[in-house]
Amino acid sequence: MRTEQEIQRIVKQVQTRLDARRGATGLSLKVPKGGYREDDEWLHVIVAPVKNGVRAYDYVEALGEIESDLRDSGIDHVLLVPAMAD
């Protein structure tokens, strides 16, 4: 299990990567407050568009790229889960 500090660091890295891809995707995406769940050794991080009307298939490729980036940097067992806007 990860510590709360480790989880917050990972969530921050995810948000930073989402922000960096905003120009390429044209979409503003966010990790909602408390938007994660641990399941054994896996961390599921929820990612949602900032505005309504954006479908998951519009940004799922970016989520896969971020998951790959995290693995490449030594952060394993993180899944980004697309969700609807608030």
Residue pairs with C-beta under 8 A, 6 or more apart in sequence:
1 38
1 41
2 10
2 38
2 43
7 36
7 38
7 43
10 43
10 45
10 70
10 75
10 78
11 31
11 35
11 36
11 45
13 70
13 75
14 31
14 45
14 47
14 66
14 70
14 78
14 80
15 30
15 31
17 66
17 69
17 70
18 29
18 30
18 31
18 47
18 62
18 66
21 29
21 62
21 65
21 66
22 28
22 29
24 62
25 58
25 59
25 62
27 49
27 54
27 58
27 59
27 62
28 49
28 50
28 51
29 47
29 48
29 49
29 50
29 59
29 62
30 47
30 48
30 49
30 50
31 45
31 46
31 47
31 48
32 46
32 48
32 83
32 86
35 45
35 46
35 47
35 48
35 83
36 43
36 44
36 45
36 46
37 43
37 44
38 44
41 77
42 77
42 78
42 79
43 77
43 78
43 79
44 79
44 81
45 78
45 79
45 80
45 81
46 81
46 83
47 59
47 63
47 80
47 81
47 82
47 83
48 82
48 83
48 84
48 85
48 86
49 58
49 59
49 84
49 85
50 85
51 85
52 84
52 85
53 85
54 85
56 82
56 83
59 82
60 82
63 80
63 82
64 80
66 80
67 78
67 79
67 80
70 76
70 78
71 78
